Amino acid sequence: MKGLNKVQLIGNLGKDPEIRFTPDGKQVAKFSMAVNRAFNNKEGDSIEDTQWFNIDAWTGLAKVAEEQIRKALAKGIILPDGYTYVSDHKREQEKTQEKDLLS
């Protein structure tokens, strides 16, 4: 059975898109975004949590990101969608995971 890995995030831009090109000429825009959520824990205390995501926008969407998603213009909310990719990294003997959204 085929599955579906599709995610839509609603949050705030963390930094302006960084534009680069692959060796075969495909454009990629990389940027980060923060997604905030608020909830009450079992004691009834209000908790706010922020999760950071790395966004990789490819080809046509990279061009849109380059032209339209700028921190100065994105004081409001951005809504990227795509699929998630979690990657493991090891930095200075510490294992970390990064959450990426590929669009």
KESEBA-652099 format. One record per residue: x, y, z of N, C-alpha, C in turn; residue in one letter; residue number from 1. Coordinates in nm, 4 decimals. Layout:
! residues N
+----------+----------+----------+----------+----------+----------+----------+----------+----------+---+-----+
!     n_c1 !     n_c2 !     n_c3 !    ca_c1 !    ca_c2 !    ca_c3 !     c_c1 !     c_c2 !     c_c3 ! r !   k !
+----------+----------+----------+----------+----------+----------+----------+----------+----------+---+-----+
!        X !        Y !        Z !        X !        Y !        Z !        X !        Y !        Z ! A ! NUM !
...
+----------+----------+----------+----------+----------+----------+----------+----------+----------+---+-----+
***
This chain:
! residues 103
+----------+----------+----------+----------+----------+----------+----------+----------+----------+---+-----+
!     n_c1 !     n_c2 !     n_c3 !    ca_c1 !    ca_c2 !    ca_c3 !     c_c1 !     c_c2 !     c_c3 ! r !   k !
+----------+----------+----------+----------+----------+----------+----------+----------+----------+---+-----+
!   0.0845 !  -0.1177 !   0.0000 !   0.0000 !   0.0000 !   0.0000 !   0.0893 !   0.1244 !   0.0000 ! M !   1 !
!   0.0586 !   0.2167 !  -0.0878 !   0.1322 !   0.3424 !  -0.0918 !   0.0853 !   0.4326 !   0.0213 ! K !   2 !
!   0.1783 !   0.5094 !   0.0743 !   0.1463 !   0.6059 !   0.1786 !   0.1493 !   0.7477 !   0.1233 ! G !   3 !
!   0.1269 !   0.8417 !   0.2101 !   0.1290 !   0.9821 !   0.1722 !   0.2058 !   1.0591 !   0.2785 ! L !   4 !
!   0.3094 !   1.1276 !   0.2387 !   0.3882 !   1.2113 !   0.3281 !   0.3699 !   1.3549 !   0.2798 ! N !   5 !
!   0.2705 !   1.4237 !   0.3343 !   0.2409 !   1.5611 !   0.2941 !   0.2175 !   1.6423 !   0.4201 ! K !   6 !
!   0.2823 !   1.7575 !   0.4253 !   0.2749 !   1.8429 !   0.5435 !   0.2503 !   1.9863 !   0.5002 ! V !   7 !
!   0.1677 !   2.0550 !   0.5750 !   0.1504 !   2.1985 !   0.5556 !   0.1800 !   2.2653 !   0.6884 ! Q !   8 !
!   0.2720 !   2.3588 !   0.6872 !   0.3108 !   2.4304 !   0.8078 !   0.2599 !   2.5730 !   0.8005 ! L !   9 !
!   0.2254 !   2.6278 !   0.9164 !   0.1863 !   2.7677 !   0.9271 !   0.2755 !   2.8281 !   1.0337 ! I !  10 !
!   0.3544 !   2.9278 !   0.9956 !   0.4467 !   2.9848 !   1.0926 !   0.5115 !   3.1109 !   1.0413 ! G !  11 !
!   0.6214 !   3.1468 !   1.1067 !   0.6912 !   3.2711 !   1.0764 !   0.8289 !   3.2428 !   1.0178 ! N !  12 !
!   0.8665 !   3.3251 !   0.9218 !   0.9959 !   3.3122 !   0.8574 !   1.1071 !   3.3391 !   0.9575 ! L !  13 !
!   1.2084 !   3.2514 !   0.9585 !   1.3207 !   3.2685 !   1.0495 !   1.4329 !   3.3493 !   0.9886 ! G !  14 !
!   1.4583 !   3.3311 !   0.8590 !   1.5617 !   3.4068 !   0.7891 !   1.5275 !   3.4104 !   0.6414 ! K !  15 !
!   1.5838 !   3.5092 !   0.5730 !   1.5615 !   3.5214 !   0.4290 !   1.6101 !   3.3965 !   0.3565 ! D !  16 !
!   1.5479 !   3.3627 !   0.2451 !   1.5919 !   3.2462 !   0.1687 !   1.7360 !   3.2607 !   0.1196 ! P !  17 !
!   1.8085 !   3.1509 !   0.1277 !   1.9447 !   3.1422 !   0.0751 !   1.9349 !   3.0658 !  -0.0566 ! E !  18 !
!   1.9764 !   3.1284 !  -0.1652 !   1.9602 !   3.0699 !  -0.2983 !   2.0908 !   3.0042 !  -0.3419 ! I !  19 !
!   2.0800 !   2.8836 !  -0.3954 !   2.1967 !   2.8169 !  -0.4529 !   2.1504 !   2.7346 !  -0.5726 ! R !  20 !
!   2.2471 !   2.6839 !  -0.6472 !   2.2177 !   2.6010 !  -0.7631 !   2.2931 !   2.4700 !  -0.7512 ! F !  21 !
!   2.2277 !   2.3602 !  -0.7898 !   2.2925 !   2.2299 !  -0.7906 !   2.3893 !   2.2252 !  -0.9093 ! T !  22 !
!   2.4795 !   2.1266 !  -0.9128 !   2.5724 !   2.1158 !  -1.0258 !   2.5023 !   2.1048 !  -1.1618 ! P !  23 !
!   2.3808 !   2.0485 !  -1.1634 !   2.3100 !   2.0388 !  -1.2915 !   2.2165 !   2.1575 !  -1.3173 ! D !  24 !
!   2.2308 !   2.2661 !  -1.2370 !   2.1597 !   2.3905 !  -1.2651 !   2.0243 !   2.4087 !  -1.1995 ! G !  25 !
!   1.9810 !   2.3166 !  -1.1143 !   1.8513 !   2.3336 !  -1.0461 !   1.8666 !   2.4329 !  -0.9315 ! K !  26 !
!   1.7689 !   2.5241 !  -0.9234 !   1.7715 !   2.6257 !  -0.8192 !   1.7070 !   2.5717 !  -0.6915 ! Q !  27 !
!   1.7693 !   2.6039 !  -0.5770 !   1.7167 !   2.5644 !  -0.4459 !   1.7186 !   2.6864 !  -0.3561 ! V !  28 !
!   1.6069 !   2.7099 !  -0.2862 !   1.5998 !   2.8165 !  -0.1863 !   1.5881 !   2.7495 !  -0.0495 ! A !  29 !
!   1.6791 !   2.7839 !   0.0411 !   1.6768 !   2.7269 !   0.1757 !   1.6455 !   2.8387 !   0.2740 ! K !  30 !
!   1.5503 !   2.8124 !   0.3651 !   1.5187 !   2.9079 !   0.4700 !   1.4626 !   2.8325 !   0.5896 ! F !  31 !
!   1.4511 !   2.8997 !   0.7004 !   1.3962 !   2.8370 !   0.8197 !   1.2673 !   2.9072 !   0.8586 ! S !  32 !
!   1.1861 !   2.8339 !   0.9329 !   1.0630 !   2.8941 !   0.9843 !   1.0327 !   2.8385 !   1.1224 ! M !  33 !
!   0.9645 !   2.9184 !   1.2019 !   0.9247 !   2.8799 !   1.3365 !   0.7743 !   2.8530 !   1.3378 ! A !  34 !
!   0.7368 !   2.7428 !   1.4012 !   0.5962 !   2.7083 !   1.4186 !   0.5691 !   2.7070 !   1.5685 ! V !  35 !
!   0.4788 !   2.7926 !   1.6125 !   0.4468 !   2.8044 !   1.7549 !   0.3187 !   2.7290 !   1.7875 ! N !  36 !
!   0.3155 !   2.6725 !   1.9051 !   0.1916 !   2.6116 !   1.9522 !   0.1790 !   2.6379 !   2.1009 ! R !  37 !
!   0.0564 !   2.6481 !   2.1453 !   0.0270 !   2.6689 !   2.2870 !  -0.0659 !   2.5573 !   2.3323 ! A !  38 !
!  -0.0427 !   2.5090 !   2.4535 !  -0.1275 !   2.4033 !   2.5086 !  -0.1204 !   2.4102 !   2.6599 ! F !  39 !
!  -0.2109 !   2.3407 !   2.7241 !  -0.2106 !   2.3296 !   2.8693 !  -0.1590 !   2.1924 !   2.9080 ! N !  40 !
!  -0.0648 !   2.1880 !   3.0023 !  -0.0155 !   2.0591 !   3.0487 !  -0.1154 !   1.9973 !   3.1466 ! N !  41 !
!  -0.0830 !   1.8791 !   3.1989 !  -0.1810 !   1.8109 !   3.2843 !  -0.2054 !   1.8828 !   3.4161 ! K !  42 !
!  -0.1135 !   1.9736 !   3.4537 !  -0.1355 !   2.0555 !   3.5735 !  -0.2197 !   2.1794 !   3.5435 ! E !  43 !
!  -0.2507 !   2.2015 !   3.4155 !  -0.3309 !   2.3159 !   3.3754 !  -0.2506 !   2.4404 !   3.3428 ! G !  44 !
!  -0.1179 !   2.4296 !   3.3463 !  -0.0331 !   2.5444 !   3.3132 !  -0.0305 !   2.5644 !   3.1622 ! D !  45 !
!  -0.0318 !   2.6900 !   3.1215 !  -0.0232 !   2.7227 !   2.9797 !   0.1225 !   2.7135 !   2.9351 ! S !  46 !
!   0.1473 !   2.6350 !   2.8310 !   0.2816 !   2.6133 !   2.7796 !   0.2874 !   2.6618 !   2.6353 ! I !  47 !
!   0.3944 !   2.7323 !   2.6010 !   0.4178 !   2.7714 !   2.4622 !   0.5435 !   2.7014 !   2.4141 ! E !  48 !
!   0.5372 !   2.6462 !   2.2950 !   0.6471 !   2.5696 !   2.2394 !   0.6717 !   2.6165 !   2.0964 ! D !  49 !
!   0.7981 !   2.6317 !   2.0596 !   0.8349 !   2.6704 !   1.9231 !   0.9193 !   2.5603 !   1.8622 ! T !  50 !
!   0.8793 !   2.5137 !   1.7452 !   0.9551 !   2.4153 !   1.6688 !   1.0113 !   2.4848 !   1.5460 ! Q !  51 !
!   1.1381 !   2.4576 !   1.5148 !   1.2033 !   2.5168 !   1.3973 !   1.2133 !   2.4131 !   1.2880 ! W !  52 !
!   1.1866 !   2.4559 !   1.1659 !   1.1938 !   2.3696 !   1.0490 !   1.2824 !   2.4341 !   0.9438 ! F !  53 !
!   1.3580 !   2.3519 !   0.8727 !   1.4348 !   2.3966 !   0.7567 !   1.3511 !   2.3674 !   0.6334 ! N !  54 !
!   1.3380 !   2.4648 !   0.5458 !   1.2583 !   2.4491 !   0.4248 !   1.3516 !   2.4518 !   0.3042 ! I !  55 !
!   1.3360 !   2.3552 !   0.2157 !   1.4081 !   2.3507 !   0.0887 !   1.3056 !   2.3605 !  -0.0230 ! D !  56 !
!   1.3032 !   2.4729 !  -0.0918 !   1.2119 !   2.4921 !  -0.2048 !   1.2905 !   2.4737 !  -0.3337 ! A !  57 !
!   1.2403 !   2.3902 !  -0.4227 !   1.3128 !   2.3538 !  -0.5447 !   1.2524 !   2.4179 !  -0.6688 ! W !  58 !
!   1.3341 !   2.4398 !  -0.7674 !   1.3033 !   2.4867 !  -0.9031 !   1.2056 !   2.6048 !  -0.9019 ! T !  59 !
!   1.0845 !   2.5872 !  -0.9518 !   0.9896 !   2.6977 !  -0.9623 !   0.9564 !   2.7600 !  -0.8281 ! G !  60 !
!   0.9429 !   2.6768 !  -0.7244 !   0.9139 !   2.7308 !  -0.5915 !   1.0345 !   2.8048 !  -0.5341 ! L !  61 !
!   1.1544 !   2.7648 !  -0.5740 !   1.2744 !   2.8369 !  -0.5300 !   1.2735 !   2.9785 !  -0.5857 ! A !  62 !
!   1.2303 !   2.9923 !  -0.7087 !   1.2233 !   3.1244 !  -0.7710 !   1.1200 !   3.2118 !  -0.6991 ! K !  63 !
!   1.0066 !   3.1537 !  -0.6652 !   0.9031 !   3.2273 !  -0.5898 !   0.9589 !   3.2705 !  -0.4544 ! V !  64 !
!   1.0281 !   3.1788 !  -0.3869 !   1.0856 !   3.2119 !  -0.2564 !   1.1864 !   3.3253 !  -0.2690 ! A !  65 !
!   1.2699 !   3.3185 !  -0.3723 !   1.3715 !   3.4212 !  -0.3929 !   1.3076 !   3.5579 !  -0.4147 ! E !  66 !
!   1.1996 !   3.5626 !  -0.4899 !   1.1373 !   3.6897 !  -0.5261 !   1.0399 !   3.7418 !  -0.4218 ! E !  67 !
!   0.9725 !   3.6525 !  -0.3483 !   0.8610 !   3.6983 !  -0.2663 !   0.8770 !   3.6780 !  -0.1159 ! Q !  68 !
!   0.9556 !   3.5789 !  -0.0736 !   0.9662 !   3.5535 !   0.0703 !   1.0914 !   3.6227 !   0.1215 ! I !  69 !
!   1.0761 !   3.7358 !   0.1737 !   1.1851 !   3.8097 !   0.2358 !   1.1400 !   3.8444 !   0.3774 ! R !  70 !
!   1.2339 !   3.8449 !   0.4688 !   1.1991 !   3.8692 !   0.6085 !   1.1263 !   4.0026 !   0.6248 ! K !  71 !
!   1.1707 !   4.1031 !   0.5523 !   1.1065 !   4.2335 !   0.5637 !   0.9606 !   4.2287 !   0.5178 ! A !  72 !
!   0.9327 !   4.1421 !   0.4194 !   0.7970 !   4.1322 !   0.3668 !   0.7137 !   4.0266 !   0.4389 ! L !  73 !
!   0.7788 !   3.9367 !   0.5121 !   0.7090 !   3.8229 !   0.5720 !   0.6907 !   3.8404 !   0.7220 ! A !  74 !
!   0.6489 !   3.9581 !   0.7623 !   0.6240 !   3.9797 !   0.9045 !   0.5006 !   3.9032 !   0.9490 ! K !  75 !
!   0.4232 !   3.8596 !   0.8543 !   0.3062 !   3.7793 !   0.8839 !   0.3411 !   3.6317 !   0.8778 ! G !  76 !
!   0.2503 !   3.5555 !   0.8278 !   0.2610 !   3.4101 !   0.8293 !   0.2956 !   3.3575 !   0.6909 ! I !  77 !
!   0.3763 !   3.2523 !   0.6856 !   0.4009 !   3.1815 !   0.5602 !   0.3420 !   3.0416 !   0.5725 ! I !  78 !
!   0.3018 !   2.9833 !   0.4600 !   0.2347 !   2.8538 !   0.4584 !   0.2958 !   2.7599 !   0.3550 ! L !  79 !
!   0.4163 !   2.7097 !   0.3776 !   0.4710 !   2.6149 !   0.2801 !   0.4089 !   2.4768 !   0.2968 ! P !  80 !
!   0.4054 !   2.4009 !   0.1905 !   0.3661 !   2.2611 !   0.2031 !   0.4607 !   2.1757 !   0.1203 ! D !  81 !
!   0.4689 !   2.0509 !   0.1550 !   0.5596 !   1.9587 !   0.0894 !   0.5634 !   1.8293 !   0.1662 ! G !  82 !
!   0.6790 !   1.7625 !   0.1672 !   0.6903 !   1.6407 !   0.2463 !   0.8061 !   1.6542 !   0.3438 ! Y !  83 !
!   0.7955 !   1.5827 !   0.4552 !   0.8974 !   1.5931 !   0.5588 !   1.0113 !   1.4963 !   0.5346 ! T !  84 !
!   1.1262 !   1.5380 !   0.5811 !   1.2460 !   1.4557 !   0.5762 !   1.3226 !   1.4831 !   0.7050 ! Y !  85 !
!   1.3442 !   1.3807 !   0.7848 !   1.4188 !   1.3952 !   0.9094 !   1.5571 !   1.3365 !   0.8876 ! V !  86 !
!   1.6597 !   1.4157 !   0.9158 !   1.7967 !   1.3684 !   0.8957 !   1.8719 !   1.3689 !   1.0283 ! S !  87 !
!   1.9523 !   1.2661 !   1.0477 !   2.0354 !   1.2551 !   1.1674 !   2.1724 !   1.3151 !   1.1390 ! D !  88 !
!   2.2249 !   1.3877 !   1.2359 !   2.3572 !   1.4487 !   1.2234 !   2.4353 !   1.4226 !   1.3509 ! H !  89 !
!   2.5642 !   1.4194 !   1.3388 !   2.6496 !   1.4059 !   1.4561 !   2.7450 !   1.5242 !   1.4579 ! K !  90 !
!   2.7326 !   1.6068 !   1.5600 !   2.8177 !   1.7244 !   1.5753 !   2.8871 !   1.7169 !   1.7099 ! R !  91 !
!   3.0187 !   1.7164 !   1.7063 !   3.0983 !   1.7163 !   1.8288 !   3.0469 !   1.6131 !   1.9296 ! E !  92 !
!   3.0358 !   1.4902 !   1.8846 !   2.9933 !   1.3762 !   1.9664 !   2.8478 !   1.3838 !   2.0116 ! Q !  93 !
!   2.7726 !   1.4789 !   1.9624 !   2.6320 !   1.4910 !   1.9985 !   2.5463 !   1.4599 !   1.8769 ! E !  94 !
!   2.4552 !   1.3646 !   1.8915 !   2.3670 !   1.3265 !   1.7824 !   2.2447 !   1.4185 !   1.7831 ! K !  95 !
!   2.2132 !   1.4743 !   1.6681 !   2.0976 !   1.5625 !   1.6563 !   2.0114 !   1.5191 !   1.5385 ! T !  96 !
!   1.8890 !   1.5675 !   1.5369 !   1.8008 !   1.5454 !   1.4231 !   1.7543 !   1.6810 !   1.3727 ! Q !  97 !
!   1.7434 !   1.6923 !   1.2411 !   1.6880 !   1.8125 !   1.1809 !   1.5631 !   1.7749 !   1.1046 ! E !  98 !
!   1.4622 !   1.8616 !   1.1163 !   1.3363 !   1.8407 !   1.0448 !   1.3368 !   1.9320 !   0.9230 ! K !  99 !
!   1.3260 !   1.8725 !   0.8076 !   1.3238 !   1.9485 !   0.6830 !   1.1897 !   1.9301 !   0.6138 ! D ! 100 !
!   1.1469 !   2.0323 !   0.5462 !   1.0287 !   2.0250 !   0.4608 !   1.0774 !   2.0501 !   0.3189 ! L ! 101 !
!   1.0559 !   1.9563 !   0.2311 !   1.0945 !   1.9705 !   0.0917 !   0.9713 !   2.0063 !   0.0120 ! L ! 102 !
!   0.9766 !   2.1200 !  -0.0592 !   0.8625 !   2.1587 !  -0.1395 !   0.8984 !   2.1696 !  -0.2837 ! S ! 103 !
+----------+----------+----------+----------+----------+----------+----------+----------+----------+---+-----+
***
